[in-house]
Amino acid sequence: MKESQVSDRPTMRWLPVVDENGRTRMEAVWVAGDAVARETHAA
């Protein structure tokens, strides 16, 4: 992603969450646009 494409808007991400019975489900979380940019550039 180019710097010019980075937005300050929040982005929804789906993360796996394990419940108390050991079952995995997906949970949506909102992250700040700059956090997504740092995550993308770190890879």
Secondary structure as GFF3:
##gff-version 3
##sequence-region A 1 43
A	DSSP	three_ten_helix	3	5	.	.	.	ID=ss1
A	DSSP	beta_strand	11	18	.	.	.	ID=ss2
A	DSSP	beta_strand	24	31	.	.	.	ID=ss3
A	DSSP	alpha_helix	33	42	.	.	.	ID=ss4
###
